[in-house]
């Protein structure tokens, strides 16, 4: 069972009470003088319970003279705590396993537009482009592992669920620039390589079906779950990247090869997958209990979430109809 240390800085007069406030959640607890407000209460808590722990500390002590909570990773503990069947069932039923602060910090960092993000997009595009043009499946999988476009998609979904306008703007800017860079780079790469539209790996991205929407929905759900349960995101990065980077790169390669119909099909696949991934991630974040901490932000977040879900669901329906029409045989 993965563990973390939750360190609460509190006034001395509430430290003794706080030491027993998380008895049902923590493995160990100790108190010491010092810290920002005079006393520090430290808890050893399972990763699946940090969300409930932070909620309880905030609700009880935020208005009682000061509160600062730090969450630290804990690599090992002796003696090793045993996870009981009761704990496993509680974990399965819990909504927000990882605290919203941890989820927000992890996702917001991946939506930053900086040199590292640009380099990852360009590197993954080159690897994917060469893999698609040369029918090299291993190279395509290598580009999928990088998954640079996952972060902005998850940040967009979380920002819409929380009603966080700055995060939504940052995600749209980073994701839009990332997609534009991938398209331009793949177009230039296609002109240099002279890709054949009939190559198996490339031709596969010019065919879109309803099953691709199901793949994207599953990928969006998996991406959101990886953040809210504490599972490392690289375990689902491949699955999510399958639905984002290869069709984006295929657009540029097919356009450079003069296959406009194939490029439009790949564009339809990319748009459908971005829509489905974001929709599935939003629904998953809601089901996992991602809500604003302050009550006065809840109504705005609720309106933002359900409005966005309605828009993305309608857009996905339209794209699904277009996919169905694209599969219909042309009558002579």
N, C-alpha and C positions, 0 to 999 in steps of 0.2 A: 504494500500500500504506500503510495507516494505521500510524503508529509511536507508540511511547511511550518515555519515559525511565524505566528502572528504576534506582533509586539505593539501593545497599546500604551501610549503615553497619556497619563491621567493625573488629576489632582490627588494628593495623598488621601483625602477624606473619602474617596470612592474606590480606592485601590483594593481594599479588602473585599468589598462587595463584588467588584469586577473579577476578582480572582476565582469566584465561584459562579460567575454568570454563564460560563461556557462549559460547565461540568459535563453536560451531555454530549458535547461536541469534541472536546480536546482529550488528548492522551496524557499530557503533563502540563503543569502550570506552576509558575513561580513569580514572586514579586521582589522588586528591588527599588531602592531609592535612586532618584536622579531623573534624567530625561527632560523633556521640554516643559512638563507641568509639575514635576516633583516626584512622580512615581512611574515605574514601568512594570506592566504585567505582561508576561510572555506566555504564550500557549503553543503547544505542539499539536497541530491539527491536520487531519487528512485533507488532501487536495480537494476531495469531493465535498468538503464541508466549509471551505473558506468563505463561500458566498453567504451562507447563513450566519457564520460567525461575524463577518463584517456588518451585515444588516443589524444583528442584535446589538453589537457594540455602538453603532451609530444611533440606533433608536433610543438606547438607554442613557448614553453618556455624552452625546454631542452637545447637548444644551446644559451640561452640568459643570461648567468651569473650564472646558477645553478637552479636546480629543485629537490625537494624532496616531494613526495606525500604520505600521509598516509590515509588509508581508515579504518574507524571505524564503528562498528554497532551502530545503534540508536534505542533504545527501544521504545520511544514514543515522540510525539510532540504535543504541544497545541498552537494554535488551530489545530485540526487535518486537514491535507490537504485532499482535495477530489480528487479522480481519475476521470477524465472526460472521456467521450467516445473517444475523440480524443487521450488521453493518452493510453487508452486500445488498440486502434487500432495500435498506434505507437509501443507499446510493442509487439504486435503480429507479427509485421513486422520486428522488430529489429533482427539482427543476433546474435551478441555477447552481451547478456544482462549483464552478470557478466563479469568483466574485466578478461583478460587472467591471470593477476597476481593473482587474487583471486582464479581462477580455478586451476592454477598451484600449489599454496600453499596448497589448500585443498587436491588435489590428491597426490602430492608428499609426504605429511605427512603420508598418508595411505599406502605408499609403503616402509616404513622403516622396516627393519628387526631388531626387538628388542625383548625383553622379553615379552612385552605386546602382540605383534603379535603372537609369538610362543604359549603363553598361550591361546589366543583366538582360534587359530587353534586346539590345543589339546582339549580344552573344547568343542568346537563345534563338533569335531569329536566324542568325547565320547557321547555327547547327541544324535547326529545323528545316531551313531552306535547302541546305545541301542534302540532308536526309531525304526530303521529299523529291528533290530533283534527280537524285541518284538512286532512288528506291532503296535507301538504306534505313531499315526499320530501327536498328540500334541507335543511329544518330537522332532519329525522330524521338525515340524514348528518352535519349539524353537531354534533348531540349525540354521535354515534358517535366523532367525532374526539377529543372530550374524554376518553372512556374512563376514568372515575374508578375503576371497579370492577376494572380489570385488575390493579392493583398488589396488592391483598389476595389475589386468587386465585393469582397467581404466588408471593407470599410463603408462602401456605399450602402450595403444592406443594413449594417449596424447603425449608421447615421440616420437612415430613414426610420428605423424602428425606434430610436431614441429621440427623434426630432432634433438632431444635432446638425444645424445648418452648416457651421464651419467644417465639420467632418464630411458632410455630403459634398460640399464644394471642393474640398481637397481631394476626395476620392474621384470625383468627376474630372478634375483637372489632371490628376496623375494617370487615371485610367485612359482618358481620352488621348493624352500625349503618348502614353505607352502604345496604344493601338495604332496611332498615326505613325510613330517611329517604326513599328513592326511592318506596317503596310509599305512605307517608303523604302525601307531597307530590303524587304522581300522583292519589291518591284525592281530595284537596282540589281539585286542578286539574280533575279530571273533573266534580266537582260544580259548579264554576264555569263550565266550558265546555259541559257537557251534550253530550258526545261521542256520535255515532251509531255503534253497534257495526257497522253495515254499511259504514262507510267503508273503502276498500280497504286503506290502510296499517294501520288498526287491526284489521280482520278478518283480515289475513294473520298477525297474531300470535296469533290464536285458533285457528289450525290448526297442528297439530304432526305431524311425520312422522319416519321414520327418517333422512331426509336432513338434518334439523336436527341430529341427533346427529353425523353425519359432519362437518357444518360446525363444530360445537363442538369436536370432536376435532382438526380441522385448525387451528382458532383457538388452542387450547391449545398445540399443537406449535409454531405460529408465534410465539406469545408467548414461550415458553421459549427458542427459537432466537435471538430478537432479543436476549436478555440474554446468552446464552452465546457468541455469535459477535461481539458488539460492534456489531451493526447497530442503529441508533437505534430505540427502541421505537415511535416514532410511525409507522414504516412498517407496523407490524402492528397498531397501536392500533385502526384502523377495523375490521379483520377480527374482532378479539376483541370489540369493543364491539357488533358486530352480534348476537352471541350472548348478550349480557348485559343491556344497558340497555333496549332497546326492549321486550322481553317483560316486564321488570319494571314499566316504566311502564304497559304495556298492562293489567296486572292491575288497577291502581287505576282506570284510565279505564273499563274494562269493568264493574268492580264498581259504580262510581258510576252507570253507565248502566243498571244492573239486569240486566246480562247475566252471571249467575252461572256459567252453563255456559262462556261464553267466557273469563271470568276464571280458572276452574279449568284450562281448556286452556292459557292463557298461563302460569299457575303451573307446570303440568307442563312446559312448554317451558323456563321459567326454571330449574327444578330440574334438568332433564336437561342443560341447557347448562352450568350451574355444575359439575355432576358430571363431565361429559365434558371440560371445559376443565381441571379440576384433575387428572384422571387422565392426560390426554395430556401435560400439563406435567410431571408426576412422571416419567413414562416417558422424556420427552425429557431431563430433567435427569440421569437415571441414564445414559442413552446418551451424554450429553456429558461424563460423568466427574465429576459433582458428588459429591464424597465429603468427609467430615471430614478435616482434615489430620492429626490425631493418631490413632494406631492404636487407642488404647483407646476411642475413640468410634465406631469403624467397626461393631462388632457391634450396638451400640444403633441406629445409623443404618440398618443393613441390616434389622433387625427392624421398625423403624418404617416404612421405605419399603415393604417387601413386604406388611406387614399393611395399610397404608393402600391400597396398590394393589389388594389383594384385596377390601377393603371397598368401595372406589369402583367396582371392576369389577362386583361383585355388585349394588350399588345401581343402576348403569347398566343392567344386564341387566333388573332389575325395572322400571325406568322405561321401557325399550324395550318390554317386554311390555305395560305400561299404554298406551303410545302405540299399539301395534298393536291393542289392544282398543278404544281410542277411535276408531280408523278403521273398525272393523267395522260393517257396516250393521245397524241394529236390525231384527229380525224382527217382523212384525206378529203 
